[in-house]
Amino acid sequence: MSTQAPIKVNAATKDRVRYLAALTDTTQAEIVERAVTEYATRHADVIAAGLARAREVLAGGDVAIAAHLLGESPEAIKRVAGARRRR
């Protein structure tokens, strides 16, 4: 069972999808699905690197996550946040 969800693309891309669907006697959804599948296949190494980086960040704890989200080094975050004092 398939579901539909809108995606936002610029007008030129929307036109290309519509034309490709008409020229290949398929649906616009199938064109997009095939394009995404092909992209994932062709860029598997980039996707794997992104997953590895995400695991690295998550394994680094709160400081690493904050650094990643803020685009800073973990050292900069530690310097600004300071050390927590235990009572």
WOCORCOR-V490137 format. One record per backbone hydrogen bond with DSSP energy under -0.5 kcal/mol. CO is the residue of the C=O (numbers start at 1). NH is the residue of the N-H. If there is no record, write none. Layout:
co:CO nh:NH
co:CO nh:NH
This chain:
co:7 nh:9
co:10 nh:14
co:11 nh:15
co:12 nh:16
co:13 nh:17
co:14 nh:18
co:15 nh:19
co:16 nh:20
co:17 nh:21
co:18 nh:22
co:19 nh:23
co:20 nh:24
co:21 nh:26
co:22 nh:25
co:27 nh:31
co:28 nh:32
co:29 nh:33
co:30 nh:34
co:31 nh:35
co:32 nh:36
co:33 nh:37
co:34 nh:38
co:35 nh:39
co:36 nh:40
co:37 nh:41
co:38 nh:42
co:39 nh:43
co:41 nh:44
co:43 nh:47
co:44 nh:48
co:45 nh:49
co:46 nh:50
co:47 nh:51
co:48 nh:52
co:49 nh:53
co:50 nh:54
co:51 nh:55
co:52 nh:56
co:53 nh:57
co:54 nh:58
co:55 nh:59
co:56 nh:60
co:57 nh:60
co:58 nh:61
co:60 nh:64
co:61 nh:65
co:62 nh:66
co:63 nh:67
co:64 nh:68
co:65 nh:69
co:66 nh:70
co:67 nh:71
co:67 nh:72
co:68 nh:71
co:73 nh:77
co:74 nh:78
co:75 nh:79
co:76 nh:80
co:77 nh:81
co:78 nh:82
